[in-house]
């Protein structure tokens, strides 16, 4: 389409700001311009494309299918421009740069310490760290909002490049007084009827739990859904159920005897921590430096894997 070459960055940023804010006035504040200026950019944009880019619902202005397509392209353009700036700095002999990293919530037990160690070596590099569940992190990665993410299983929705950081075992936990706590070599069938404490929909641990039960042919007994590993640990200690959880999140509680590791055949489930980026994402010097650091040194910051006493 010939109009593509006539689209301006002002129009792209106006559309992005309106979708982010939900209103023209909100977008004007983001862009530090007047609302009429934003409206003009949108009007010219829609005249240029010949198609509606926005529609209104109960929550405000939202992109149409065409608008979303343009937004996705705009995010990639902004990402490339940001990378270009870092690249030019590197060419000029400057060491500055910025990195945007997504971290799934379970990785918060080691990722911040690894990033802090990198920052100590490279204080001139700015880092933006965003913690979320798997669903949120994958969505942001797909939208080119991150240079890369630290997570376990790679997404299947798009092609990625990945490299391993280190092992990530998952175990079944229960309160110390649980009837199965002192048993050994339990069969998966022993878990029938147990109430599982689950992470929210979209969590990688939730998906792993459901996959485990499905493969074992076990029904998912009624349990409780919780939004964090910390809440699940507290609920398990209180005797509200058992949970499949990252071993890296419970080493202290196991050592102190506040939780027990259920000795079930097939456990621990071995997974790995990885750095993952979209295949189309070109890492600029700062991001590439952090990627290399995580691949070479990230394993040193992993919590000590507990033993099943």
C-alpha positions in Angstrom: 0.0 0.0 0.0 1.5 3.3 -1.1 0.3 5.2 2.0 2.7 3.3 4.2 5.6 5.6 3.2 3.6 8.6 4.3 2.9 7.5 7.9 4.7 9.6 10.5 6.1 8.8 13.9 3.8 11.4 15.4 0.8 9.5 14.0 2.1 6.2 15.3 2.8 7.6 18.7 -0.5 9.3 18.9 -2.3 6.1 18.2 -0.2 4.2 20.7 -0.8 6.8 23.4 -4.6 6.9 22.9 -4.7 3.1 23.2 -2.5 3.2 26.3 -4.6 5.9 28.0 -8.0 5.1 26.6 -8.8 8.7 25.9 -7.6 11.5 23.7 -7.0 13.8 26.8 -5.0 11.1 28.5 -2.9 10.6 25.4 -2.3 14.3 25.2 -0.8 14.2 28.7 1.5 11.3 27.8 2.7 13.2 24.7 2.8 16.6 26.3 0.6 18.2 23.6 -3.0 19.4 23.5 -5.9 17.1 22.9 -6.8 18.8 19.6 -3.3 18.0 18.4 -3.8 14.4 19.2 -7.2 14.3 17.5 -5.7 15.9 14.4 -3.0 13.3 14.1 -5.6 10.5 14.5 -7.9 12.1 11.9 -5.0 12.4 9.4 -3.9 8.9 10.1 -7.3 7.4 9.5 -7.7 9.5 6.3 -4.3 8.2 5.2 -5.1 4.5 5.8 -8.8 4.8 4.7 -9.9 2.6 7.6 -11.0 3.0 11.2 -8.2 2.5 13.6 -10.1 3.1 16.9 -13.4 2.1 18.4 -15.0 2.9 21.7 -16.2 0.5 24.3 -17.1 0.8 28.0 -13.4 1.2 29.0 -12.6 3.9 26.4 -10.9 3.9 23.0 -9.5 0.6 21.8 -7.8 -0.4 18.6 -9.7 -2.1 15.8 -8.2 -5.1 14.1 -6.4 -2.7 11.7 -5.4 -0.5 14.6 -3.9 -3.4 16.4 -1.9 -4.4 13.3 -0.4 -0.9 13.1 0.3 -0.9 16.9 2.2 -4.2 16.7 4.3 -2.7 13.8 4.8 0.5 15.8 6.2 -1.4 18.8 8.7 -3.1 16.5 9.7 0.3 15.0 10.2 1.8 18.5 12.3 -1.2 19.6 14.5 -0.9 16.5 14.9 2.9 17.0 15.9 2.3 20.6 18.4 -0.3 19.5 19.7 1.9 16.8 20.4 4.6 19.5 22.4 2.1 21.6 24.3 0.9 18.5 25.2 4.4 17.5 26.5 5.1 21.0 28.7 2.0 20.7 30.0 3.0 17.3 30.9 6.4 18.8 32.9 4.6 21.5 30.3 5.2 24.2 29.5 2.5 26.8 26.0 3.6 27.6 22.9 1.7 26.7 19.6 0.3 28.1 18.2 -3.1 28.5 14.6 -4.1 29.1 14.2 -7.5 30.8 11.0 -9.5 31.6 11.2 -11.9 34.5 8.5 -14.4 35.5 7.6 -14.1 39.1 9.3 -17.4 40.2 12.6 -16.1 38.9 12.5 -13.1 41.3 14.4 -15.4 43.8 17.6 -15.1 41.8 17.2 -12.8 38.8 17.5 -9.4 40.7 20.8 -10.6 42.3 22.2 -11.6 39.0 21.2 -8.3 37.4 22.6 -6.3 40.3 25.9 -8.1 39.8 25.9 -7.1 36.2 25.0 -3.6 37.1 28.0 -3.4 39.4 30.3 -4.2 36.5 28.4 -1.9 34.1 27.0 1.0 36.1 26.5 3.0 32.9 23.9 0.6 31.5 20.3 1.4 32.4 18.1 -1.6 33.2 14.3 -1.8 33.2 13.1 -4.9 35.0 9.5 -6.1 34.9 8.2 -9.0 36.9 5.0 -10.8 35.8 3.4 -14.2 35.4 4.1 -16.3 32.4 1.1 -15.1 30.4 2.0 -11.4 30.9 5.7 -12.0 30.2 5.1 -13.9 27.0 2.6 -11.2 25.8 5.2 -8.5 26.4 7.9 -10.5 24.7 5.7 -11.0 21.7 5.0 -7.3 21.5 8.8 -6.5 21.5 8.5 -4.7 24.9 11.5 -6.7 26.2 15.0 -7.3 24.8 14.7 -10.7 26.4 13.0 -12.6 29.2 14.1 -14.9 32.0 11.8 -17.8 32.2 11.4 -21.6 31.9 9.5 -23.0 29.0 9.8 -21.0 25.8 6.5 -19.8 24.2 5.1 -21.6 21.2 3.2 -18.7 19.7 6.3 -17.3 17.9 9.9 -18.2 17.1 12.5 -17.6 19.7 16.2 -17.7 20.4 17.1 -19.2 23.8 20.0 -20.2 26.0 20.1 -22.1 29.2 21.0 -20.5 32.5 20.8 -23.5 34.9 18.5 -26.2 36.4 15.1 -25.4 37.7 13.6 -28.4 39.7 10.0 -28.5 40.8 8.8 -30.5 43.8 5.6 -31.3 45.7 5.3 -29.6 49.1 3.0 -30.2 52.1 2.8 -29.2 55.7 5.1 -31.3 58.0 2.1 -33.0 59.7 0.6 -34.2 56.4 -0.1 -38.0 56.4 2.2 -38.5 53.4 5.0 -36.3 54.7 7.1 -39.2 56.1 6.3 -41.8 53.3 8.9 -42.8 50.7 8.6 -43.7 47.1 5.0 -42.7 46.8 3.1 -43.5 43.6 1.3 -40.6 41.9 -2.0 -42.4 42.7 -1.3 -41.5 46.3 -2.3 -37.9 45.5 -5.9 -38.8 44.5 -8.2 -36.6 46.5 -5.5 -34.2 47.7 -6.5 -30.5 47.4 -3.9 -28.7 45.2 -2.9 -25.1 45.8 -2.7 -23.5 42.4 -1.2 -20.4 40.9 -3.5 -18.2 38.8 -4.4 -18.9 35.2 -1.5 -17.9 33.0 1.2 -19.1 35.4 3.8 -21.5 34.2 3.6 -23.5 37.5 -0.2 -23.8 37.1 0.3 -25.2 33.6 2.9 -27.6 34.9 0.6 -28.8 37.7 -2.3 -29.4 35.3 -0.1 -31.2 32.9 1.3 -33.4 35.7 -2.2 -34.5 36.8 -3.4 -35.0 33.3 -0.5 -37.3 32.4 -0.9 -39.2 35.7 -4.6 -39.6 35.0 -5.4 -37.9 38.2 -8.4 -35.6 38.7 -7.8 -32.1 40.0 -9.4 -32.0 43.4 -10.9 -28.7 44.5 -8.2 -26.5 46.0 -7.4 -22.8 46.1 -6.1 -20.4 43.5 -3.4 -18.0 44.6 -1.5 -15.2 42.9 2.0 -15.8 44.2 4.4 -18.4 45.4 4.6 -16.7 48.8 0.9 -17.1 49.4 1.0 -20.7 48.3 3.8 -21.4 50.8 1.9 -19.8 53.6 -1.3 -21.8 52.6 0.6 -25.1 52.5 2.2 -24.4 55.9 -1.3 -23.7 57.3 -2.5 -27.1 56.0 -4.8 -25.9 53.3 -3.4 -28.3 50.7 -0.3 -29.5 48.7 1.4 -27.7 45.9 3.8 -28.3 43.0 6.3 -25.5 43.3 9.8 -24.4 42.2 12.3 -25.9 44.6 14.2 -22.6 44.5 11.3 -20.9 46.3 11.1 -23.1 49.4 14.7 -24.0 50.4 14.5 -21.9 53.6 11.1 -23.4 54.6 12.3 -26.9 54.0 15.5 -26.4 55.9 13.6 -25.0 58.9 11.0 -27.8 58.9 8.1 -25.5 58.1 7.3 -27.5 54.9 7.9 -31.1 53.8 8.9 -32.4 50.4 6.6 -35.2 49.3 8.7 -38.2 48.0 6.6 -39.0 44.9 8.0 -41.1 42.0 9.0 -38.9 39.1 10.0 -36.0 41.3 11.6 -33.6 41.2 10.5 -32.5 37.8 13.5 -31.1 36.1 13.1 -27.9 34.1 15.7 -25.2 33.3 15.9 -21.5 33.6 16.5 -19.8 30.2 17.0 -16.4 28.6 14.6 -16.1 25.7 14.1 -13.5 23.0 12.1 -13.2 19.8 14.1 -14.5 16.8 13.5 -11.2 15.0 14.9 -9.2 18.0 18.4 -7.9 17.3 20.2 -7.3 20.6 22.2 -4.1 20.8 25.6 -4.1 22.7 24.1 -3.4 26.2 21.4 -6.1 25.9 23.9 -8.6 24.3 26.3 -8.0 27.1 23.6 -8.8 29.7 22.4 -11.9 27.7 26.0 -13.2 27.6 26.4 -12.5 31.4 23.3 -14.5 32.2 24.3 -17.4 30.1 27.8 -17.5 31.5 27.2 -16.5 35.1 23.4 -16.8 35.8 23.7 -20.2 37.4 25.9 -18.8 40.2 22.9 -16.9 41.5 20.4 -19.7 41.6 19.2 -20.6 45.1 20.7 -23.8 46.5 18.5 -26.7 45.6 17.2 -28.3 48.9 17.6 -32.0 49.7 14.7 -34.3 50.6 15.4 -35.3 54.1 
